[in-house]
Amino acid sequence: MKQIFYVCVFAFLLSSCSSSDSDNNQDPESNFYALTVGNEWTYKNYKYNQNTQNYDDTGVVDVISIVNTEEINGNTYFKFRRFTTGNEEGITFCNPNGEHFELLRDSLGYLIRDDGSIKYANNDFTPRTINVQDFMTIYDQLIDTDREITVEAGTFESTYTQRYALMSDGEQTPGLDHYYYADGLGLIYDTTSLVTQDIPSIVRRLDSYSIE
């Protein structure tokens, strides 16, 4: 596990606030993360092929939907359901088959889990510590707020964040992960990498979506 970037994907991983959210810290006109009950996203997972240097479709599909809301300590969290199929072989870095639930809310552009940790930030360029180990520290850092990316679902102007690791001596490891979120839509694209390799092992791309 020391070689792995832990990705908050999809799980996926995902989105943040709607105008119905009662959180006093959020802009009632903002719904950057498309936090609305009934919204749904479908992502396909692709694995890097060292022989062809292309990404092959793994057949693993993540369908993410917002199924309801929950009130916790006066804040409204949106309940995300991820249902994964196609991973009977247990492909490394792809989500396991079945259901997974995650509670998320938006506070001033920060996508926050119910444990208080930050999943994503769309307006803060400060490096954010994700994981600290004896030999390295993993960071997320917002790099750009208007970077264009094209996936199966279309072309989107997105915020772009990198995940990287620094060794205890300050040297950055080769591994680098990438996260794209589009305003009003949420997660568009993300990757999962080994810290020792400069090419992501798995990329996940938005294939289709239904946004209310």
N, C-alpha and C positions, 0 to 999 in steps of 0.2 A: 504493500500500500504506500510505501514511502515514495514510489516512483510516480504516483498518480496525482493529477490535478482533480480535486473534488469539485464537480460542477453542480451547481444548484440547477439543474435542468429542470427542466421541464417539468426539473421536474418541476422539465419543464418545467417549474420552472417557471414563473410567468407573471403576469400582469398586475394592475393596481387600482384605480379608483373610479367610482361613478358618482354622478351628481346626487344620488340618493344616499351616499355615505354620510353618516352622522359625525365623522371625525372632525372636530373643530379646527384641526390644523390644515385641512385640505381646501383647495380652491374649488368651490362648488361648480365652477364652469369647466374645470379640467377633468379629463378622463383619459390621460395619456396611456394608461395600461389597459384600457377597455374593460374596466371593472363593471360589468353589468350582468346580472343573472340571465342565463340563456345563451350567452356568447360561447362560441365553440371554435377550436383550432385543430387542424390535423397536420401533424409533422411526420416526415419520412426521415429515416436514419440511413446514412451512407458511410461505408467503411473504406479507408484508404487501401488501395492495392499497390503494393511495392513493385510488382512486376510491370504494371501498365502505367503507374503513377497517376491513376484516376481514382475517383470515388465510386464504388459499386453500391447499388441499392441492396441493403441487407434484408429487405422485406419486413423490417420492424417498423411499426406505425404507432405513434402516440396520438391519441385523440384526447384533447383537453377541453373541458367545459366548466363553466361556472354554474353550480347547481343550486346554491342558496347563500345566505349570509348568516353570520353569527356575531352576537354582541359579546365582547370581552373587555372588561374594565372600561366601559364607556365608549369603546371604539367599534366600528363596524368592520368586520373582516369578511372577505369574499371566499367562499369555499370552492376550491378548484378540484375537480375530479380528473385524474389522468388514467386512461384505460389503454394499456399497451398490448398489442398482439404481434405475432410473428417472431418472437424471440424464444422459440422452443430450444434452441441450441445454447442459450445463455451467452450471447455475444458480449464480450467485454466492453464496458462503457455504454451499452444500450440498456434501457430500463427493462426490468423483468416483466414478464407477462402479468396481466391482472390490473387491479385497481390500486390507486394511491391517491390520498387526499392531502391538500395543503391549504392553509388559511393565510390570506394575504390582504394587505390594505395599502393605500397610498397616503403618505404624509409629506407634503411639500416636495413631491418628486421622488421620494424614497419609497421603494416597494419593500414593505416590512412584513416579516413573518410573525406568527402569534407568539414566538419566544422572544421577540424584540430585535432579532438580527435583521440586517439589511440584505435583501436579495439583489437589488439593483438600485442605481441612482441615475436619474436622467439630467441632472444639472449641477453636479458636484464633481469637479475634476481632481479632487484630492485623493491620493492613493488610500485605499481602504483595506485594512488587514482582514483576511478571510480565515487563515489558519496559521498557527505558530507551532513549529516543531523545533527540536534541538538543533537540527542541521539546516533548516531553511524556514522562510516565512512566505506565505502566498498572499498576493495582493490582487484586488480589482481596481482598475482606474479608468474612468471615463476619458476617452481620447478625442471624440468628435461628436457634434450634435446634429450634423446634416450630411451624413455619408450615405451615398446611394448604394443599394444592394439589390440584386435580382435573384429571385428564387422561383420555384414552380408557381407560386401564387401570384407573382407579379414583381414589379420594380417599386421599391419604397425608399423614401428619404428617412434615414434612421439615425438614432444615436448609436455610437459605437464604443464598446468597452473592451479592454484587454484584461486577461488574467495571467499573471506571471509569478515566478518564484525567485527570491533572492537567497543565496546560500548565506551561511553565517559570516563568511568573509566579505559579503557584499556583492559577489559575482552573480549575475543573472543566469539562470539555467536556460537551455535551448527551448524548452517547451513554452508555448504561448497559445492561449485560448481566446476566442472571439465571440462577442455577444452583440447582437443588433436588435434594438427595440424601436418600433415606429409609433409616432404619436397617434393615439386613438385606436391602435391596433394591438400593441403589445409585442411579444417576442416574435421575431422574424427568423432568426438564425442563431445557432450556437454550436460550439465544438467542445470535444473532450480530448485531452492530450496526456501523454507521458511527459514528465518534466525533462527527461533526457532526450526527447526527440523534437525536432523543429517543425514537424508536419503533424497536424492533428490526426488522431486515430479514427475518430468518428465526427461527422458533421451532421447536424439536424436542420432541416430546412422546412419552412412553412409550405405546405402543399395546397391547402384550401382553408377557408374560414367563413364563419357566419357571425357578423357583428350587428347588434341591434343599436 
